[in-house]
């Protein structure tokens, strides 16, 4: 509480200096949020989220404002990307319909409060799993959807080829991210100075970098690749510096206090990974579900056992998931891999038996 109160005073002072009407409105919203989070922590507990989601007939899923490969609206207004597909996978498990999702675009500063206060049911928005977020904010990460690390985007014409060259440089960064803290820690450890240029949203930070306000833009390396892919001649004009300065396991988040909902969402993630490992794809899942003689496959696809029932959903939930969005590998390739504009290598996001870190516990 003392730490929170100190933070409150600091932010209050910041807003108080902004005497304009918009600044005071933001201050009022902050005070309300502070009271909800610190004085009434039980708000996060004892939720019956699955029941509430069902009663509303839709999953409320928090995503980014627009990040190619993860969550972004296409030309038809449809949300696409790895994070958006995970939202659909959960909706498919709960409703049997991947389209029963309402997407909530959120800035980095808005995302965790929106989940904590119940504005959304699930956050699937390139968010780093940290101990502070789990132990201090009343949240739980269900697992890692994408293993990443922080890097730096620069103009090739700048001549910058390594992080050392960013000493004393202006660096654009989004407020409320682990990237902000990582950047400060890294430069202080090295004894280097730099000029942080902090923005409230991804979009503003990107615009500032591309307009020349900063020598570099820092974020997760996949994020930087997505940003670069969104501009004309991006790979010819901009470079991502080699190496990374942090570990960034990105994953979906739920409120703490509802073990049933946490377990359901976590096993949706495991189901996507397991499906790839055992060769169940979007194209063959219905045929596989009819096969007999393989106990592991029968349990996984729900033709035997009652895993779905124990989760509070239909026994063919894994069939619904894979039929809707494919397995983990299909999701990756479509949104981030060789079949996408980002053209990212899977790296640590390969299956465990192919040199990666993706691993699902047994379905038995």
C-alpha positions in Angstrom: 0.0 0.0 0.0 2.8 2.4 0.9 4.5 1.8 -2.5 1.1 2.4 -4.2 0.5 5.6 -2.3 3.9 7.0 -3.2 3.2 6.2 -6.8 -0.2 8.0 -6.4 1.5 11.1 -5.1 3.9 11.2 -7.9 1.3 10.8 -10.6 -1.0 13.2 -8.9 1.6 15.8 -9.0 2.1 15.2 -12.7 -1.6 15.6 -13.5 -2.0 18.5 -11.2 0.6 20.4 -13.3 -1.7 19.9 -16.3 -4.3 22.5 -15.5 -6.2 22.0 -18.8 -9.6 20.3 -18.8 -8.3 17.0 -20.4 -5.5 16.7 -17.8 -8.0 17.1 -15.0 -10.3 14.5 -16.5 -7.4 12.0 -16.7 -6.6 12.8 -13.0 -10.2 12.0 -12.0 -10.1 8.7 -13.8 -6.8 7.9 -12.2 -8.1 8.6 -8.6 -11.1 6.3 -9.2 -8.8 3.5 -10.5 -6.4 4.0 -7.5 -9.3 3.6 -5.1 -10.6 0.5 -6.8 -7.2 -1.3 -7.0 -5.7 -0.4 -3.6 -8.6 0.0 -1.3 -10.8 -2.8 -2.7 -8.4 -5.6 -3.8 -11.2 -8.2 -3.4 -12.7 -6.9 -6.6 -10.3 -9.2 -8.5 -11.3 -12.3 -6.5 -14.0 -14.9 -6.6 -15.1 -14.1 -10.2 -17.2 -16.7 -12.0 -15.9 -15.5 -15.3 -17.0 -18.4 -17.4 -20.6 -18.1 -16.2 -20.5 -14.3 -16.9 -19.0 -14.7 -20.3 -21.7 -17.2 -21.2 -24.4 -15.0 -19.9 -23.2 -12.1 -22.1 -22.8 -14.4 -25.1 -19.5 -12.9 -26.0 -15.8 -12.9 -24.8 -14.4 -9.4 -24.1 -10.8 -9.6 -25.2 -8.2 -6.9 -24.8 -5.7 -6.5 -27.7 -3.2 -3.9 -28.9 -4.2 -0.7 -30.7 -2.8 -2.2 -33.9 0.3 -4.3 -34.2 0.8 -6.4 -37.4 1.2 -10.1 -36.7 -0.3 -9.9 -33.2 -3.5 -7.9 -33.2 -4.6 -5.4 -35.9 -7.6 -4.6 -38.1 -7.3 -5.6 -41.7 -8.8 -3.7 -44.7 -12.2 -5.3 -44.0 -12.2 -4.2 -40.3 -11.5 -7.7 -39.1 -9.0 -8.3 -36.2 -6.1 -10.4 -37.3 -2.9 -11.7 -35.7 -1.5 -14.2 -33.1 -3.1 -12.5 -30.1 -6.5 -12.0 -31.9 -6.4 -15.7 -32.9 -5.9 -16.7 -29.3 -9.0 -14.8 -28.3 -10.9 -16.7 -31.0 -9.5 -20.0 -29.8 -10.9 -19.3 -26.3 -14.3 -18.2 -27.8 -14.4 -21.4 -29.8 -13.8 -23.5 -26.7 -16.5 -21.7 -24.7 -19.1 -21.1 -27.4 -18.2 -23.3 -30.3 -18.0 -20.1 -32.3 -14.7 -18.2 -32.7 -16.5 -15.0 -33.8 -18.2 -14.5 -30.4 -15.4 -12.1 -29.4 -15.5 -8.3 -28.9 -12.0 -6.9 -29.3 -11.0 -4.0 -27.0 -8.0 -2.1 -28.4 -5.9 -0.9 -25.4 -2.7 1.1 -24.8 0.0 -0.4 -22.6 -1.0 1.9 -19.8 -4.7 0.9 -20.1 -4.4 -2.9 -20.6 -3.8 -4.2 -17.0 -6.2 -1.8 -15.3 -8.9 -2.8 -17.8 -8.4 -6.5 -16.9 -8.2 -5.8 -13.2 -11.4 -3.8 -13.0 -13.4 -6.2 -15.1 -13.7 -4.2 -18.3 -12.4 -7.2 -20.2 -12.4 -11.0 -19.5 -9.0 -11.8 -21.1 -6.0 -9.8 -22.1 -4.2 -11.1 -25.2 -1.9 -8.2 -26.1 1.8 -8.8 -26.4 2.3 -8.5 -22.6 5.4 -9.6 -20.8 5.0 -12.1 -17.9 6.8 -10.7 -14.8 6.7 -11.5 -11.1 5.6 -7.9 -10.3 2.6 -8.1 -12.5 1.5 -11.4 -10.9 2.3 -10.6 -7.3 1.3 -6.9 -7.1 -1.5 -6.5 -9.5 -3.8 -9.4 -8.8 -3.3 -11.0 -12.3 -2.2 -14.4 -13.6 -0.4 -15.2 -16.8 -1.7 -18.5 -18.3 1.5 -19.2 -20.1 3.8 -18.0 -22.9 2.3 -17.5 -26.4 5.5 -16.0 -27.8 9.1 -15.9 -26.5 10.7 -12.6 -27.4 13.4 -10.1 -26.4 13.8 -6.3 -26.5 15.7 -4.7 -29.3 16.2 -1.4 -31.1 15.0 -0.1 -34.5 17.2 2.4 -36.3 17.5 4.0 -39.7 20.1 2.4 -41.8 21.3 5.8 -43.0 22.1 6.8 -39.4 25.2 4.5 -39.4 24.1 3.0 -36.1 25.0 -0.7 -36.0 25.2 -1.6 -32.3 23.5 -0.5 -29.1 26.7 1.3 -28.0 26.2 3.8 -30.7 23.0 5.0 -29.0 24.9 6.6 -26.1 23.4 10.1 -25.5 20.7 9.5 -28.2 17.0 10.2 -28.0 15.1 6.9 -27.9 11.4 6.6 -28.5 9.4 4.3 -26.1 5.9 3.5 -25.1 4.8 4.3 -21.6 3.8 1.5 -19.2 5.8 -1.2 -20.8 8.6 -3.4 -19.5 10.7 -2.0 -22.3 10.8 1.3 -20.5 12.2 -0.2 -17.3 14.6 -2.5 -19.2 16.0 0.4 -21.2 16.8 2.4 -18.1 18.3 -0.6 -16.3 20.5 -1.6 -19.3 21.9 1.9 -19.9 22.5 2.6 -16.2 24.3 -0.7 -15.8 26.5 0.3 -18.7 27.0 3.8 -17.3 25.6 5.3 -20.5 23.3 8.3 -20.8 20.4 8.5 -23.1 17.3 10.7 -23.7 14.0 8.8 -23.2 11.1 10.2 -25.3 8.0 8.6 -23.8 4.6 8.3 -25.5 1.2 7.1 -24.3 0.6 4.8 -27.2 2.3 2.6 -29.7 1.0 4.7 -32.6 2.4 8.0 -31.2 5.8 6.4 -30.4 6.1 5.0 -33.9 5.0 8.3 -35.5 7.7 10.1 -33.5 10.4 7.7 -34.6 9.5 7.8 -38.2 9.3 11.6 -38.2 12.8 11.8 -36.9 12.3 12.8 -33.3 14.4 9.9 -32.1 17.5 8.0 -33.2 15.9 4.7 -32.2 12.6 3.1 -31.3 12.9 0.3 -28.7 10.4 -2.5 -28.0 10.1 -6.3 -28.3 12.0 -7.5 -31.4 8.8 -9.0 -32.9 7.1 -5.6 -32.3 9.9 -3.8 -34.2 9.6 -6.3 -37.1 5.9 -5.6 -37.2 6.4 -1.9 -37.2 9.0 -2.0 -39.9 6.8 -4.2 -42.1 4.1 -1.6 -42.0 6.1 1.1 -43.8 7.1 1.3 -47.4 10.5 -0.2 -48.1 10.8 -0.9 -44.4 13.4 -3.6 -44.5 15.5 -1.5 -46.9 15.3 1.7 -44.8 15.3 0.4 -41.3 17.4 -2.1 -39.4 16.8 -4.0 -36.1 20.1 -4.0 -34.2 21.6 -7.5 -33.5 21.1 -9.0 -30.1 18.5 -8.3 -27.3 18.7 -6.7 -23.9 16.0 -8.7 -22.1 13.8 -11.8 -21.9 10.2 -11.1 -22.9 7.9 -14.1 -22.5 4.6 -12.7 -23.9 1.4 -14.3 -22.9 -2.4 -14.0 -22.2 -3.5 -12.7 -18.8 -6.5 -13.2 -16.6 -7.6 -11.9 -13.2 -6.4 -13.8 -10.2 -9.1 -15.4 -8.0 -11.0 -17.5 -10.6 -9.1 -20.8 -10.8 -11.7 -22.3 -13.2 -11.3 -19.5 -15.8 -7.5 -19.5 -15.4 -7.4 -23.3 -15.9 -9.6 -23.2 -19.0 -7.7 -20.4 -20.7 -4.3 -22.1 -19.9 -5.4 -25.4 -21.4 -6.6 -23.7 -24.5 -3.0 -22.6 -25.0 -1.7 -26.1 -24.2 -4.2 -27.5 -26.7 -2.8 -25.4 -29.5 0.7 -26.6 -28.8 -0.3 -30.2 -28.3 -2.2 -30.2 -31.6 0.9 -29.3 -33.5 3.0 -31.9 -31.8 0.6 -34.8 -32.6 -0.1 -33.6 -36.2 -3.7 -32.3 -35.8 -4.3 -29.5 -38.2 -7.2 -27.2 -39.2 -7.6 -29.3 -42.4 -7.6 -32.8 -40.8 -9.0 -32.3 -37.3 -12.5 -33.5 -38.1 -11.2 -36.7 -39.8 -8.8 -37.3 -36.9 -11.7 -37.0 -34.4 -13.3 -40.0 -36.1 -10.2 -42.2 -35.9 -10.2 -45.1 -33.4 -7.3 -47.1 -31.9 -5.1 -44.2 -30.6 -6.0 -43.6 -27.0 -3.9 -40.4 -26.8 -5.6 -38.9 -29.8 -9.1 -40.0 -28.6 -8.6 -38.3 -25.3 -7.2 -35.1 -26.8 -10.1 -34.8 -29.3 -12.8 -35.7 -26.8 -14.1 -38.9 -28.3 -13.1 -40.5 -24.9 -12.7 -39.1 -21.4 -14.4 -36.0 -20.0 -11.8 -33.3 -20.1 -14.2 -30.8 -21.6 -16.8 -31.5 -19.0 -14.3 -31.0 -16.2 -13.5 -27.6 -17.7 -17.1 -26.6 -17.9 -17.3 -26.8 -21.7 -18.1 -29.3 -24.5 -15.9 -32.4 -24.8 -15.0 -31.6 -28.4 -13.5 -28.3 -27.3 -10.1 -29.1 -28.8 -11.7 -29.9 -32.2 -13.5 -26.6 -32.1 -10.3 -24.7 -31.3 -8.2 -26.3 -34.0 -10.9 -26.1 -36.6 -11.3 -22.4 -35.9 -7.7 -21.1 -35.8 -5.4 -24.1 -36.6 -2.7 -25.5 -34.3 0.1 -23.3 -32.8 2.4 -23.8 -35.7 -0.3 -22.8 -38.2 -1.1 -19.7 -36.2 2.6 -18.8 -36.0 3.3 -19.2 -39.7 0.1 -17.4 -40.8 0.6 -14.4 -38.6 4.4 -14.1 -37.9 6.3 -16.7 -39.9 7.3 -17.4 -43.5 3.7 -17.1 -44.6 3.4 -13.5 -43.2 4.9 -10.1 -44.1 7.0 -10.3 -40.9 8.8 -13.4 -42.0 10.0 -14.2 -38.5 12.0 -17.3 -37.7 10.3 -19.4 -35.0 13.5 -19.6 -32.9 12.6 -20.5 -29.3 8.9 -20.7 -30.3 9.5 -24.1 -32.0 8.2 -27.2 -30.3 10.4 -28.7 -27.5 11.3 -31.7 -29.7 12.5 -29.4 -32.5 14.9 -27.3 -30.4 12.3 -24.8 -29.0 10.6 -24.1 -25.7 7.0 -24.8 -26.7 5.7 -27.7 -24.5 2.3 -28.9 -23.3 1.7 -31.1 -20.3 0.1 -34.5 -21.1 -3.6 -34.7 -21.9 -4.4 -37.6 -19.7 
